[in-house]
Amino acid sequence: MVKSVKKIFLSLLIALFLLLACLPLFVGCGGKSVKQITIKVPRSSTLNSVARPDLKSVTALLTQASEEFAAQYGKEIKVRVVEFESGEETKAVYNTFGTPDAADILYDSFYNMSSFIHTGNAVPLDDVLSDEMAKDLNSKYVDNGRFDKKLYMMPYMVSQNILIYNKQLLRQCGLDAYIGENGTISDWPIEDWTAILNTLAEKLPTGYVPTMMYAKDNEGDTHIMTLLRSYGSDLFDANVNFKLDDKAVEALRWIQSGVTNGWYLPVPYFKTMSDNSSKFKTGEMAFFNFNSAGPMYRSVIAEGGLDKYGFVNYPGNNCTFFCEGFEVFDNGDSEKIEIAKDFVKYFYATDKWMECSAGSIPVSNKVLEKYEDKILLLDAFLDNAVNEVDFRRNLPNWQGADNSVGSVFHKEIANLLIRDANGNFALTPEECARILETKLNEAINSGRTNSHPHD
């Protein structure tokens, strides 16, 4: 009798164990598997939303949106939102394709995302962009997500890169005449830029710096490459190959002259963007990069900073723009691709999620119209859009590898800025231009050879 009871108890225990083992999987026990998709987003993706000021990051936005998406979806699914460190797209995204940790959706800057078009991981999203969406979204930024006429990246919001300056430092150096009206974006001729930076270098207190410069890593490719347009160079030929013409050489000469004239932090070739940012934040640098996507934008709002700060385009009246948005990946599971696309459709069809883009420049015209009076500098940014340069062109092999555009560019700019003990530069502007043109085109052509977009 006792043995019989023990056998029954043991059988029940085994059955309970098997039942519990089956529950999480919903497979092999009469149930159906629950599909899980993963959304990845850089930790640095800030959200300066005037519609939802409680949401400080894109991660918080996507977490809320994904929870509500899963709750209303027609079948049971799970959505996981995962942060990764900014700049680690290769490690966190590319190296995980085809693994359980792979991203099914990436939210990021198009600057980082476009490389996945050429690796064949990003799937076309033309079937996601409905006629209604196409009417609402700014076509310029939608087109920025295309490659070979196929849409691979869906834009959500845009930031415009210009320069911010400390009005107090200009005033104390007698440069009041250059300070623009509050809330406007100025444009100064290159001759005025030279005079302004030389005056600042002469009159600022010891330890203060006129403007930013950095070449230790590839963070500067956006900003320094924009400076190469200072004298009117387009940097590209008709076939979208790099072309550093005489105007680009003059720009390189102007950049190099800043070392001699004291415009930059010491040894700028060994400085990073964050080194310069710290100097600007302490009030010891006059000019720094600025856009509506970063924490500095939030600081300007918090400080009521239009009396303290002014804004100006890069020399040559140039600015750049960056779209942020969504990309969907193929990890070998067609059902996951369908769910991921459905999430993007849901997100763009839901007003409360689209309105969170108000703070940066919304891609949605409806959001723009609703919040135009609440977005700092919006009118100035919109008027300035005619000066925007698409410097990236969705070209392949821009970052990551040692022979990529970003890696090549910052190393040669560093060589342009290096001087020996006798004051001689490692490269002349002419030499730098020829080396850059050759190596950058080698990088692009290598990328083109290996590019294989998804069908």
Salt bridges, closest charged atoms under 4 A:
ASP54 OD2 - ARG52 NH2 2.79
GLU68 OE1 - LYS352 NZ 2.83
GLU83 OE1 - ARG43 NH1 2.79
GLU85 OE2 - ARG43 NE 2.74
ASP101 OD2 - LYS40 NZ 3.30
ASP101 OD1 - ARG80 NH2 3.08
ASP126 OD1 - ARG146 NH1 3.53
ASP127 OD2 - LYS341 NZ 2.93
ASP143 OD1 - ARG146 NE 3.05
ASP234 OD1 - ARG229 NH1 3.45
ASP234 OD2 - ARG393 NH2 3.69
GLU250 OE2 - ARG253 NE 3.38
GLU284 OE2 - LYS279 NZ 3.87
GLU303 OE1 - LYS308 NZ 3.67
ASP330 OD2 - HIS454 NE2 2.88
ASP333 OD2 - LYS35 NZ 2.55
GLU335 OE2 - LYS75 NZ 3.17
ASP351 OD1 - LYS366 NZ 3.96
GLU355 OE2 - LYS370 NZ 3.07
GLU388 OE1 - LYS140 NZ 2.51
GLU412 OE2 - LYS439 NZ 3.19
GLU430 OE2 - ARG253 NH2 2.61
GLU437 OE1 - ARG434 NH2 3.49
